[in-house]
Amino acid sequence: MVLEQEHKGRTTREGIRIHDASDFEGMRKAGAVAAQILDDVIPMIEPGRTTAEIDKFIEDKVTEYGTTSATIGYRGYQHASCISINHVVCHGIPGEKKLKDGDILNIDVTVILDGWYGDSSRMYVAGKLSRKAERLLQVTHDSLMIGIEAVKPGNTFGDIGHAIQTYVEAHRMSVVRDFCGHGLGQVFHAPPNVLHYGRPGTGAVLEEGMFFTIEPMVNLGRAETKVLSDDWTAVTRDKSLSAQFEHSLGVTADGCEIFTLSPGGLFHPTYAQS
């Protein structure tokens, strides 16, 4: 798949695109669709449901909302979502596997609307959530939000990574280092790489108009991962549970704007436990 070319504009010496105020509207619209689809899929998450059924539902929603899937055809990938269950860290391929009671899963969706990419993922629970999984989900969710709090002009990408890493490791969990967030806009993946670990004051300096994702992957066990023979599915080497939350955002004059907020306030999966 040939990615659409980013429109003309200023880039930093690190190759990071600086967008203008009008570009925020395009990202708001694309991000809102991705977030709405992740809300819509909630009733599909139940024991006995296959991940292929869930993906088909998502693909239909992508079409219904007048958008295009960024992942179908991307480097040979043929699905509208990645669905990663339990010890799968990311890039799980939908198939005939049925969800079991207590499974936790990340669903990652990226849509294209009027040339802009909306990219988000969040965690879901099939059936009853175990105590250890609940703790993992809470820490992972909170680490994302703590990372987002570090986003403002003058801070660095190292500040974001350090905030996430410090929080996660204080809870005796580990941050995956083999995968990271990324720039986006009118392309799917662009500079910078947004690491979820690091040292404060290092890396590129944040500027108003930068668009990127923050998407920490957190393991209950060790951080090491491996990619399976399908060349997509990444799993924890020690088979420990893994979780991930992802938002797309843009740097503003005094902080940031999150483009992929849940319309229904359902980004955190414990809504289903109340």
ABEGO torsion letter per residue (X at the ends): XBBBBBBBEBBBAAGBBBBBAAAAAAAAAAAAAAAAAAAAAAAABBBGBBAAAAAAAAAAAAAAAGBBBAABGBGGBABABBBBBGABABGBBBBABBBBBGBBBBBBBBBBBGGBBBBBBBBBBBEBBBAAAAAAAAAAAAAAAAAAAABBBGBBAAAAAAAAAAAAAAAGBBBBAABBBBBBEABABBOBBBBABEBBGBEBBBBBGBBBBBBBBBBABBABBBBBAAGABBBBAAGBBBBBBBBBBBBBAAEBBBAABBAAGAABAAAAAX
